């Protein structure tokens, strides 16, 4: 494919597909160029480095998070939709969770998301500094919940290298972990009523439970502040 038929947008879309399939370790300009039917030199003409590519790809997927209309809903409904949308996006693209720890990520997609988060908590009644803290609390919670699936994807890829049976390696590790857990009473009780593979993952609705607890705390704080002001 001639260089002039490529665009930065096409390269970024192809990079996202490659990252979804292979993770950060699987992204390189040669593999990306092959996917695009081009030469690596043509890719470099548009995007100079792998770091730039990860930054652009990472920012592009923030646009998948639908922003709630604050004029049409209450702050708590908006906060729930906002956090849930971010969690779903990070689950679809687990490499972005890893990229937070290895790349400098910024851009209009992420800024658009961050700005809306601040607006939600200002609408709730927080002063600007506390709105910053509330938005950061929710972001950290969402990111932490997405870390487990991201780590699992990365681990499966690593275990499967060189033709290894990742499923068998995981099963063997789970057996040993279960044997250890059975020495502890609360873990033993749970493992006695559910499959070890089910217990190893977070219980159903863990994300929704935690998010409700955080928003309950915000609401209680706001109510107490209003009461202190005599409102």
ABEGO torsion letter per residue (X at the ends): XBAAABBAAAAAAAAAAAAAAAEAAABBAAAAAAAAGBBAAAAAAABABAAAAAAAAAAAAAAABBBBBAAABBAAAAAAAAAAAAAAAAAABAAAAAAAAABBBBEAAAAAAAAAAAAAAAAAGBBAAAAAAAAAAAAAAAAAAAAAAAAAAAAAAAAABGGBBAAAAAAAAAAAAAAAAAABAAAAAAAAABBAAAAABBBBGAAAAAAAAAAAAAAAAAAAAAAAAGX
